[in-house]
Amino acid sequence: MMEEKLKVGRKGEIFTTKKIREVLGLKPNTYVLASVVKDKLIIRKIPDLDELLNNFYTKVDWDKVEKLSEKMQRRCGEHD
């Protein structure tokens, strides 16, 4: 867990530290979600579309994909 002391500006702005922005990957125009739980303010980064898609896709070894495809085709052929 990381804790940082932050400053609240005259208009209620909350200023984060560079360290927090780097850890969370916050860049200009990044959206965050703020929640209040009892006496706590929780600020979470809202992932952008690229970050969400990276959770579903991975790099693939095409030779392994081809072998898996051939294996599945043989299995399907056995049931026809």
Helices and strands as residue ranges (DSSP letters): E 7-8, E 14-15, H 18-24, E 32-37, E 40-45, H 49-54, H 62-79
